[in-house]
Amino acid sequence: MESYEVANGMKPIWMPVSEAVNHNRQVMVRQEDSMGQSIQRETFMLEKIADELVSA
């Protein structure tokens, strides 16, 4: 993990892709201070994974 992720209290965990997308969407709605600039790109890629790989 990167130092800013550790400083923000993030920790890696396994979860279903749909839960990760929902979590990211909630963070974006709340515009949390800890929200990184890449969350939109990450959410886009998670949705693409869900659509093309998980649903296949």
Backbone hydrogen bonds, N-H to C=O, Kabsch-Sander energy under -0.5 kcal/mol:
donor,donor_aa,acceptor,acceptor_aa,energy
5,E,2,E,-0.6
6,V,2,E,-1.9
7,A,3,S,-2.5
8,N,4,Y,-1.6
9,G,6,V,-1.7
10,M,5,E,-2.5
20,A,16,P,-1.8
21,V,17,V,-2.5
22,N,18,S,-2.3
23,H,19,E,-2.6
24,N,20,A,-2.5
25,R,21,V,-2.6
26,Q,22,N,-2.2
27,V,23,H,-2.4
28,M,24,N,-2.5
29,V,25,R,-2.1
30,R,26,Q,-2.2
31,Q,27,V,-1.3
32,E,27,V,-1.2
35,M,32,E,-1.9
39,I,36,G,-1.0
42,E,38,S,-2.8
43,T,39,I,-2.6
44,F,40,Q,-2.4
45,M,41,R,-2.4
46,L,42,E,-2.5
47,E,43,T,-2.4
48,K,44,F,-2.1
49,I,45,M,-2.6
50,A,46,L,-2.5
51,D,47,E,-2.6
52,E,48,K,-2.8
53,L,49,I,-2.6
54,V,49,I,-2.1
55,S,50,A,-1.7
